[in-house]
Amino acid sequence: MLKSKTFLKKTRAGGVVKIVREHYLRDDIGCGAPACSACGGAHAGPGLEPRPCDPESSLCPRPHYLLPDTNVLLHQISAWKPGTWASVASRLRPPGSLETYIEQEQGESANDRNDRAIRVAAKWYNDHLKKISAENQLQVILITNDKKNKEKAVEEGIPAFTCEEYVKSLTANPELVDRLACLSEEMNEIESGKIIFSEHLPLSKLQQGIKSGSYLQGTFRASRENYLEATVWIHGDNEDEKEVLLQGLKHLNRAIHEDIVAVELLPRSQWVAPSSVVLHDEGQNEDDVEKDEERELMLKTAVSEKMLRPTGRVVGIIKRNWRPYCGMLSKSDIKESRRHLFTPADKRIPRIRIETRQASALEGRRIIVAIDGWPRNSRYPNGHFVRNLGDVGEKETETEVLLLEHDVPHQPFSQAVLSFLPKMPWSITEKDMKNREDLRHLCVCSVDPPGCTDIDDALHCRELNNGNLEVGVHIADVSHFIRPGNALDQESARRGTTVYLCEKRIDMVPELLSSNLCSLRSNVDRLAFSCIWEMNHNAEILKTRFTKSVINSKASLTYAEAQMRIDSTAMNDDITTSLRGLNKLAKILKKGRIEKGALTLSSPEVRFHMDSETHDPIDLQTKELRETNSMVEEFMLLANISVAKKIHEEFSEHALLRKHPAPPPSNYEILVKAAKSKNLEIKTDTAKSLADSLDRAECPDFPYLNTLLRILATRCMMQAVYFCSGMENDFHHYGLASPIYTHFTSPIRRYADIIVHRLLAVAIGADCTYPELTDKHKLSDICKNLNFRHKMAQYAQRASVAFHTQLFFKSKGIISEEAYILFVRKNAIVVLIPKYGLEGTVFFEEKDKPKPRLTFDDEVPSLRIEGTVFHVFDKVKVKITLDSSNLQHQKIRMALVEPQIPGINIPPDVSDVDLNGPEEKKRRLEK
């Protein structure tokens, strides 16, 4: 049956158009109940569960199906747990048929019309099911939190309950009560009547204020080191206030990390400087607000005018960006209390108050909690328990936590995705060879870290008859297997990148591709995308060509194996000769890059040696870099630059490129001051002057100083990002001193490279285009996701290293090592231990201990403790232990051993307390 509605609409140009809206109603949609003979087996989509819900409910003893309204599904999703009372809800399909379709009545709101439609569907189901199950007396129960909707349902004879009423009636699942979101104002209010925060302005007033310039809109970014401080990164082109500083609980005004907020700038007389104090929230109740106010006074110290930053306060929330948070329960000291504080693993997130009857069972375990609201009279937001992840400290649990916290997609690939993989056994066909060169005769080899199975790239170098050299970079042809728009492509785009943890790899593409069909393993035929140059012996490029190819790698080498071949006088085979040619050219290429201003920075990277049985780390070393690392890097960079030029020539508006913005001068302040303290000058006006300054910054008595300066320079850099060429004007890559750059060389582990492969294939006529490839807005959206996924992958990898470092020191006990100061704070120094590539903080103010005399000078920068002055890069000796006193945030603890300062030092061979000993564990449990 067809229903239509016709009306006239006036256009902006003054014309009138006739609009007809048609609504097709079907009479062949079944109810979905398996036992229903009345519908004749007609089912549209998935049917209902074979058995209706039959829980031990004190309200609904009869078998029944549940029909939740939209708001219940939207806000109470945590309670709709598969395998429990709610599992049938996802299968319920109220039929869009003649019997249940309703028109919106005059004066009726869309929301009221939807409520009425749900009631009509529930009534139809109940009447219909009576016909087919008279003896079983099947029911459909409406679940709604809307008071009026429930009252009308009951008046109409429909069984209806609120979500809370129904869940509390489930005697077999009492734990589900903890999963209910606390949404009403009454439930959100705390007994304390004291108003702590100012009221958030309504969205309409915020939008007016932003339009008039009274308020600024931006992203709220909480501090990891100071819970009373945050910044708001302002959206738009306002160059004067790119970042607004917020200090104090009341000025933060209930904003949570990553919320979109509106801020009001304070008068210039109230502007403050970023604090150097490290403060963590350790409060337990509402009375701690007074302690917070005392702590806020610590932030306000006299500073020079140039240190002041635009300062403001949050006046309203434009968009909440809450997510489920991992962490631990901090059980209340009040016996039998159901209210407890949850401490998130992410220090940027405030503690969350939850109600649970399972506190004793959840203590010492990692759990997930969701935020429901944050009333004005509550020190903390309110939330509810979602899920139990497992025991704290367990490797599987902690890995799950870091993946969830960094939003890394890590679920197994779905059957829909796997269905697009090639059928095995797979081999190269005649069709595959179309538009492809056969390069299997070339002496190609790969050079990778030990244990690498996802081999993206391989290389070759040979002398031509004309005396020049041919150099080839051959990259896995992943785009041959992942076609645009299918489920495999969509999942790869969503994941964005492979994530490498210490003991685990979260693949971007299924293992059949990543470790087999796409991996350029030795002695098997593989499809590749090749970038081939003709060069002279001075590494000058004479010709460049790109081609799809098929290769057969002659060797899969590690960096160490390749280095051994290059250095060995006894080896002169084709593979070794090729490697020597590549290494020689790479040195020339690197020299040329550095002369143009490319930066050679440093970052302490560590490598764990694992026990083969327990998989616990037994050794921790900084990674050793060889010439072969640099050799491979140079040719990957050259291939990326060559491809970037080609795709931009062909697709000036639609090329996916990568840029590295130049840091603002303020970023370099810490580097310049640190170098000045050692009587060295660092120039930062251009990348070239910075590179030259770093090369000159040598100290014969302190050879590690140059490495420290490069590590500090790395911290000053901006994040490199992907972008669409048609949406930006500045393409420059600051770190590489290259006018244009992209990523082409790692398509197994980066989705950006797959897009670049598709662009290049179209550019050389090896593949056909598709609409999304030349839509710059869609490409820009892809770039945003890739930038986010890349950043989260980096954070997850660092978190994995930090966790395994804790495991290593847990087994080692107490160690004393030499360290260098990277930063000085008002009450601490941040040090780097070169032996382990480990960074940590030495605090000089501790609870229940006399406070030493501390004098902080931000200009130098330096920290005076009693009579001893600490500068950046000073050498110290520290004691390293694993502090497990806070199970939520176990951390590497560092204490000063040398230089000697009375009342500060810990002797190198004595520990005040064994932090992991049985007595200390017993004390923590009692606490």
N, C-alpha and C positions, 0 to 999 in steps of 0.2 A: 504493500500500500504506500502511496506517495502523498505526503503532506507538503504544501508549499506556502510560502509567505512572500508577499510582494509589497515593496514600498519604494518611494521616490526619495532621492538624495540630491542635495544641491552641491555642486562642485565649487572649488575655489575660484574657478574662472567665471562662475555665474551660471553655468549650464545646469541642467537637471538630468540625472541618470536614473533608469529604472533598475532596481535590484530585486532578483528573485532568489530566495533561499529555499532549497528543497530538502526534505527529510524523508528518507526511505525507511519504512517500518516493515520488519520481516515477521512472518508467522510460522517459520520453520526452525526456530531456535529452541532447543530442548532445555530442560531445567538443569541438567548435568548430573542428577542423582542416578547412580548406577542401577538401582532397583526399579527405576521408573519405566513402566510399560506404556503409560499414557502419552509420553513424548515420542514413542516409536524409535527410541535410540538416537534421536537427532541431537547432536552435540556440536556446539560451536566452540572450538578451543578445548583446553583441559577441563575435565569434569571435576565434580566434587570428590572428596575422599571416599573410598569404597565404604568405610565405616564412618558414621557421624561422630562428633565429639561426645565422648562418654566419660568425662572426668568425675571425680568425687566432688561435685558441687552441691553445697547446701541450698543454693537458690534454684538450681535447675537439675533435679535428679534424673529427669528423662533424657534420652539421647537427643542431641541437638546439633544444628549447624549455627555458626556465628556470622552475623553480618555487621562488621564495624563501619562506622561512618568515616568520611575522609579525614576529619581532624583526629580521630583516634589513631588511625594508621600513621598519620603525619607526626603526631607528638608522642605517641606511646609505642613507637617501633621497637624499643628495647624489650618491652614485655611480650611482643609477638615473636616468641622464640620457637624455631622449628623443633618439632618433637614434643611440644607440650600443648597446652590448651588451644593455642592460636593457630596451629598448623593448618587447620581446615580453612581458615579465613582467606588464604591466598588462592584457594581453588573456587571460591564462590563467584559465580558469574550471573548477577541479576540480568535476566534476558531483556535486551533492547527490542521488545516486541510490541504488538498491538495491546496486549494486556497491561503492560507496565509503563508505556510511554505516557508522559504528561506534558502539557503545555504550561508555560509560565503565565500565571494569571495577572490581570491588571493590578498594579500596585504591589505586587509580590516581588521581593528581592530575589536575586539569583541564589543566595544562600538558603533562603526559605524554600525556594523551588527545589533545590537539591535535597534538602531535608525531607520534603514531601515525597520526592521520587524514591528515596531510600525506604521510607515507610510503606509506600505502595508496593515496592519490590518485596519487602519483608512480609507484608500481608498476603501477597500473591503466593509466595513460597509456602507460607503456613497453610493456606487453603488448598494449594496443590498437593502438598505432601500428605495431608489428611486422607486424600483419595487413594494414595498408593501405600500408606502404612498405617492403616487404622489400628492394627493391633500393637505396633511399635510406638505409636503416638509421637512421631518425629516432629521436632519444632525448629523454627529459625528464630534466633534471639538477636535483637538489635542491640548493639553496643554503642552508646553515645554518651558524651560528656556534656552535651547541650541540654540544659534543663528543660527548655520549652519543647524541644524535639522529643525528649523522653516522655514528658507529660502527655503530649498529643498521641504518641505511640500507645501508651497505656490506655488512653481514652478510646482508641480505635481497636483495642483488644490485642495489641501486639506485645509479646513479652519483651521488655526493654530494661536494661541496667546500665549504670555507668561502668566505665572500665574498672574503677577501683572496687565497686561493689562486687563485680563478677570475679575479679582476681582474688579478693579476700575470701570468696566463697569456695575457692579451690583448696580443699583440705589436704590434697596429696601434693600440692606445690606451693607451700607457704613462702618459699624464697622468692616467688614472682612478685610479691608485694614490694620488694626492694627495687624492682626494675621500673616501677611506675614513676613517670615524670611528675614533678611537683609544679603544677601550672597555675593554680588559682592564687590570687593575691593573699588570701587568708593563709594558705599553706606556705607561701613564700615569706610571710612576715615572721620576724623573730620576736620572742617575748620582750626583749629590751625595747623600750619606746624611744630611745635616744636616736635622733637623726644624725647620721655620720656624713652622708654625701648630699650634695645639692641635686635637685631634680633634673633629669634629662629633658631638654626642650623637645617639643613634638617635631616630627619630620618637616611639616609645612614651614615652621619658623626657622628651622635649620637651613632649608633650601632658600628662603628669602634672605637670610643672613649671609649665606655663601654668595648669592647673586649680588648683594650690595657690597660685599667685601668686608662685612663685619666679622665673619667667621671664615676659617680656612678648612678645607676638606683634605683628609689624608689618611694614611695607614698607620695605625698605632703599633709601635714596636717596643715591647718591654725589654728591660735590661736583664741579662743573665746574672750580673754581678751585684745589682742593687735593686731590690724590689720596690724602692720608693722613687725610682727614676725611670723615665721612658722618653722616647722621641716619637714625633709624628712626621712621617715623610709626606710632604705636601704634594698633592696631585696638581698637574697643570704646569704652566710656564712661569710661575712666580719665582723669579731668580733671587729676590731679596730674602724670601723665607722658604727655602727648599726644605728645611728641617726645623721643627719647633721642639724645644726642650720642655719636658714636664717634670716637676719635682714635687713630691709630697702626695700622700694618699688621696687627699681631697681634690687635688688638681688632676690626678689620674682618673678619678670619678668613675670607677667601676668598668673602665675599658679593659679589654683583654687582648692579648697579643694577636695581631693581624685583623682586628676590627677596623672597619672604616668609620672614622669619627669626624666630628666637627670641633674645632678648637678656636678659642678666643685668645688673641694675643694680649698679654699683660702689658701695662705701661713699661716703658724702657727702664724706669727706676726700679722695677721689680724683676728685671732680667737677672739670670744667674748663670754660672759656669757649670759644665758637666762635672760631676763629683768623681773623685778618685777613691772614695771609700767603698769597700766591699761590704755589703749588707745582705744577709739572707733572712727571710721571714721564718722565725721560730716560735711565733705566738700560738696560743691554744684557744683563746676565747675573745669575746667582745671587748673585755677590759684592756686588751693589748693595744687598743687605739691610742691610749695615753702614752704607752711606750713608743709607738710609732711617731707620735708628735715630738717626743724627746729626741728620737733618732734623726728626725728631719733637721733639727738644729745643727747636727754634725755636718750636714751637707752644705750649709751656708757659711762659707769662710771668705775672708777678704781676698779678692783676686784683682788683677789689672783689668782695665776697661776692655782691652782687646780679647780677653778670655770669655767675656760675656756672650751668651747666645740668645737669639729670640726665644722667649719663654712664654708659655701659655697654659691654658686649662681646658679640659674636655667639657663641652657644654651639651653634647648630645651624641647619640650613636646613630649613624646612618645605616650601617649594615653590620650585623653580628657575623663573625666568621668562626663560631664555635665548632668544635669537633669532639669526638670521644677522646678522652685523655687517659693515658696509661700512668700508673703510679702505685702508691701504697696507702693503706689505711693507717692513720694515726689514732689509735683507740683512745677514747675519752677516759680520763682519770675517774669520772663519776661512775660508780658501780651501777649496773643494770641500765645505763644510759643507752638509748637507741640512736642518739645523735653523735656523729664522729666527724673528724676532719680527714679529708683525703689529700695527700701531698702528691702532686703530679711529678713525673720524672723530669719534665721540662721546667726548669727553674723560672722561666718567663711567665708561667701560668700560676695564678694565685691558688692557695688552698681552697678546697671545695667542701662545703658541709653536706653530708648525706645522712639519711636515716637507714639503718639496717639492723636486722636481728641476727646477722651472721658475723658480727664483729670478731668474735673469738676464732671462728673458722677462717676468716679472711686475713687475720694478722700474720705478717711475715710473708704475704703472697702479693704478687703483682696482679692488679685488677684494672678494669676499665670503668670510667665514670663519665657521665654526660652532665653538662650544666643545664639547669632548667630556668634560672633567673637570678637576679642580684638585687634584692630590696635595698632601699636607701638607708635602712637602720641596721644593716648587717655588715659586719667587717669582711665577711667572705661570701662568695656566691653559693647558692643552693644547687644541689644536683641529685642524681640517683645512680645507684650501682647498675652496671650493664653486664659485666662478664668477668670471670676469674681466669687468669692466664696461667698461673702456676707459681711454684716457689721462687722467691727472689734468689738470685745468684746462680740458678740453674741455666746452663748454656742455651737450651732450647727456649726457655722462657725469656731470657734477656735478649736473644736474637729476635724473637717475636715482638718484643717491646720496641726495639730500635727500628724495626721495619714498620710497625704501626705508627710510631711517633714521627717518622720521617715520610709517611705516606707513600711507602714503596709498594707498588702492586706485586704481590708475591703468591697469590693463589695459583694452584695448578692450572695449566691451560685447559680451556673448556673443549668439549667435543666439537663444538661448532668451529673453533679455531683449528683444532687438529685435523678436521676434515679437509682442509685446504693444503695439507702437506702432500708431497709426492708419494705415490704408492711404491713400496719396496718389493723386490730389488729395483733400484734406480740406475739408469745408465744414460749416457749422452746419446741423443738420437740425431738423425739427419736434420730434423726440424730445428733442434737446438743449435745446429751449426750455421744456420742461416744468419747472415750479417755478422759472422764471427770468424776471427782468424785462428788458425791452428798454430799455436806457439809451443807445442809439446816438445819440440826439438831443442828449445833453449835451456841453458843451464840455470834454472831458476831455483832459489832456495829461500827458506824463511828463517828469521832470527827473532826469538821471543823469550820471555821469562821461562824458567823451568816449570814443567807441569801444565803449560798452556795447551788447551785443546781447541779453543775458538780462534783459529789462526786466520786473521783478516788479510794479511799482506805477505807478499813475497817479492824478491828482487832479482835482477840479473844485470850483469855488466859484461860486455864483450867488445873486442876491437873489430872495426869494420875494415873493408878492403881499402878504403880511402885514408886510413890512418886515424880516423876519428873513433870515438867510443859511442856505443849504443847502451843506454841505461834504461831499464824498465822497472816500473812499480806496478805490480799486479795485485788487484784487490778482489776479494771474493764477490761474485756477482749475485748478491742476495736479492736484488730487485727482480731477477729472473724467476725466483721462487715465490716472492711476495708481490702479488698483483694488486693494483690500486682498488681500494674500496671493499675488498672482501673481509671476512671476520679476522683472518690472520693479520691483514694490514692494519685494521682498526685496533687490534690488541697491541701490536707492535708500536703504533703511534701513541697509544695511551701510556704504555710503559716508558717509552722514550729512550731508555738507556738500560744497559746491563749494569747491575750493581754488584761490585766485588767486595765481599766481606772477608774476614780473615780465614774462615773455614768454609765459606759457602759462596756460591755465585747465583744471583737471581737473574736468569736469562731474559733478554728482551724478546727473543724468538725461541721456539721449541728446540729441544736438544738435538733432534734429528737434523736440523739445519745448523745450529751453532757449533756442534762438535763433530758433525759428520759431512753432510752434503755440501755445505758452504765452506767448511774449514779447509784451508789449503794445505792438507797433510801431504807428506812426501809419498811418492811412488803411486799416486792415484790421479786419474784425470779429473780436473775440476774446472768449472766455468769461472771466468774472471773478467774484470774490466781493467784494461791495461792503459797506462800512461807511459809513453815511450819517447825518450829524447835522443837526439843526436847531439853529442857534446864534443868540444875539443878537450885537450888534456889540461886546460886551465878551468875546466868546469863551466865554460861559457856555452849556453844553449844555442844551437844552430837551427834545429827543427824540433817541433813538438807534434805528436799525433796521439789520438785516443782511439781505442778499438775494443769492442767486445772480443773475448778470446777464450781459448781452452788451453790450459797449461798442465804440466806434470812436474811438480816440484821434485827436485833431486835430493833434497835434504831438509829436515826440520831441526834446526839447531837452536841451542840456548845461546844467550849472549856470551857465556863463558866458553862454550865450544867454538863459536865463531871467532872469538878473540884468540883462542889457542891456535886455530888454523892460521890466522893472519900472522901471529908471532913465530910460528914454527918454521924453521929453515928446512926441515925435512919434507914438508908438504908442498906440492906444486901441482895438484890436480885442478881440474876445471872449476870446481866449486871454490877452492881456496884462491885461485887466480881471480875469479869474479869478486870475491869478498875483498881482496886487496885493492882491486880497482875501485870498488865502491868506497872503501875507507879513505883512499887517497883523495877522491873527488869530494867526499863529505867534509874533509878538513878544509878544503878550499872554499866550499860553499858556506861553512860556518864562519870562517874568517871574513868572508864578504858580507854576511849578514850583520856581524858584530860591528864592522866598519860603517855600516849604514845606520847603526844605532839600536840594533836588537839587544835586548836585555838578557844577561845570564844571571838568573836569580837562584835562590837556594831555598829548599824546604826540607826539614829533617824527616825522612821517611824511614819506617822501621820494617823489619822482616822477622816473622816468628818462625821458630823451628818447633814443630809439634811432635809430641809423643805419639808413636804409631798406634798404640793401643788405647790410651785415654783421650788422645787428641787435645790434651792440655799443652799450653806453651812451655817448653823447657829451656828455650834460649831466645833472647831478644837482641837484635843487632840492627844498626843503621844499614840501609841498602847500599851496596857497593855499585858504583857506576863505572862502566868500562867504555873504551873507545867505540865498541860496537853498539852500545846504547845510543851514543851520539850519531853514529853512522846511519842507523835506521831512522832516527828522528829527523835528520837533515833531508832524507829523500821523501819522507812522509810530508814534511813541510813544503818541499818543492812541488810535490804532486798536488797538494791542497791549493797552493797558490796558482799553479797552472790551470787547474780545473775551475777555480774561481773566476779567472780571467775569461775562460771559454764560455761558461754558462752566463756570465754577465754580458758578454758580447751578443749572445743569442737571445737572452731574456733580460733585457735591461730593467724591466719592471717586476720580474717574478723570480729572480735568483735568490736562493737561500744562502746567505752569507754569514760570516761570523766576524764580529768586531770586538776590539778591546779598547774602551775609552781611556783617554789620558786622565790620570787622577787629578783632582783639584789640588792647588798648592798646599792647602791646609792638611792634606793627608800626609805630606812629607815632613811635617813639623817634628814629629818624634824622631825620625831618621836623622834630620839635620842637626837637632839638638844632641842626639846621642853621639854622632860623629864629632861634633864640636867639643864634647867633653873629653875626647881623645886627641884634640888638636888636629882634626881632619876636616876638610871642607867637602861637602857633597852639594853639587849643583843639580837643580831639578827643573830648569826651565824647558829642557827638551829631553826626549829619551836618550838621544846621543850624548848629551852632557852628563846625564845620570850614569849611563854605562861607562863613560870615560872616568868619571869621578870614582865609581866603584872599583875600576881597574887600578886607579892610582892609590886607593886607600889601603895601603900596606903598612904593616908595622913589624919590623924584623924580630922584635922581642915578643910579639904576640901574633903568630901566624894564623890563629883561628879567628882573629878580628874581622878579616875580610868576609869570611863565611857568615859571621854574625850580622854584619852590615847587609849582606845580600838576603839573609832570612828576614831582617827587619824591613828591607825594601819590598819584599814580597807581600808583607802585611799592609803596605801602603797602596797596593794596586787595587783597581776596580775589578769587578767580575766581568769576564768575557761573555758575550751574549750572541745568540742567533737572531737574525732579523731578515725581513724581506726587503730586497733592494729598492722596490718601488715605494717603500714607506719611510725611508731614511735618506739623508744626504751625506752623512759622514760614514765612510766605510773603513776608515783606518784602523789597523791593528797595532796598538801602541807597543806592546811587548815584543812583537816580532818585527817592528819597524817596516810593516808591509802595507801598501795602499789598499790591498784587497786580499781576502782570505775566506776559506770555507772549510768544511770537513767532508772528505771524500774517502778516507783511507780505513774507516772502521765500521762498515755497514752491518756487521754481525752484532755489534754492541751499541750502535747509535742510530736512531731513526733519522736524524738529520742527514746522514750519509746516504740513506736509501732515497730520500727526496732528491739529493744532489745527483745520484746515479741516474735517476729517471730524467732529470733535466739534461744531463750530459748525453744520455742515450738518444733523446729527441734531437739534441743539437747536432749529433753526428749521423742522424738518420737510422739508428739501430733499433728504435722503438717508436711507438706512436704516443701522442700526447693524450691527455684527458682533461675535462673542464677544471677540476680542482687545482691542477698543476699550474694553471695560469690565472688563478684567482688570488690576487695579492692579499685580500682581506682574510681568506681562509688560510693562506700560507702564514700570515702574521699571527693568526690564532695558534697554528701549529708551533710556531717559534716560541710563543709564550709558554705553552705546555712543556716544550723541550727545555727551556731555560729553568723552569720550576723543577722538572724531574732531574735535571743535571745537578742543580744545587742540592736537592734533597739526597741524591745519591752520594755526593761528596760528604754531606753531614753524616749519613748512615755509615759510610766507610770509616770516618773518624771515630764515631761512637763504637764501632766494632773493634778498632785498634785500642781505644781506651779501655774497653771491657777486657780484652785479652791481656793488656798490660797489667790490669789489676790481678788477673789470674796468675800471671807470671810472678809478680811481687808477693802474692799471697803464699806461694810455695817457697820463695826465697827468704822470707822473713825481713830482717832489717839490714839495709845496705847503706854505706856511706860513699858518696861519689862527688867528683869535682863538677861544678856547674858555673854557668855565666848568667849574669843578670840581663834579661831582655827588656823589662819594664820596671819602673818603680811606682808604687802607689802611695797613698797617704798612710796606710797602715800595713803595707806588705811589699814584697818584691816578687816578681815573676821570673823564674830561672829556667834555663835550658841545660839539660844534661846531655852532652854530645855522645857519650858512649851508648845511650839508649834512644837518642832522639826524642827524649821525654821532656815535656814542659810541665811546670807545676808552680804553685804559689806558696811562699813562706810568709805566714802571718806573724805579726809582732804584738798583737793584742788578743789575748785569750780570756775566756770566761774564768771567773774565780781566781785570777792571777793579777798581781799588781801591774798597772799600766806603765810601760816605760815612757820616757820623754821622747816624743817623735816630732821632728821638724821636716816638713815636706816643702821642697822648692821645685815648682813646676817649670821654671825658666831653664834650669840647668839640664835635665831634671835630676834631683837627688833626694835622698831620704837620710836624715841624721837620726841615729838611735843612740841615746846617751852621748858618748863622745865619738862614735864611729859613723862615717858618712859612706853611703852606698851610691854609686853611679851606674848608669847603664853600661854593660859589658864588663863590669868588675867580676873578677874570679872569686868564687866562694866554694865552700864545701858544705854539702847538705846530707842529712840522713833521710832515707826513703823508707816509708812503711805503708802498708795498706791499712787505712782507717775504716774499720767496719762498724764503728759505733753508731753510724746512721745507716741502717740497712737500705733505706730508700736511695741514698746517694753515697754509696761506698766510693772512696776516692783515695788516690795516692796522696799521702800526707808528707810534706817536707818540713824539716826543722833545721835551723842553722847550727852547723858544727864549727866552722871557721868563717870569718875571724871571730875571735873570742870577745863576747860582750857579757859582762856580769848579769845574771838573772835572765838571759835570753837563750844562751846556748844549751844544747843537749849534748852530753859527752858522746863521742863516736861509738863507744862500746857499751853504753848503758841506755836502757829504755825505761821511761817512767812507768809504763804499763804495757804488757803484751796485749795489743789491741785485738788479737785473735785467740788469746788464751782462754782456757775453760772458765777462769774466774770472771774475766771480762764478759764472756758470753752469758754467764749466769746472771751477772748484774744487769745486762741489757734485757734479758727475759723478764727479770723481776720488775724492771722499770716499765 
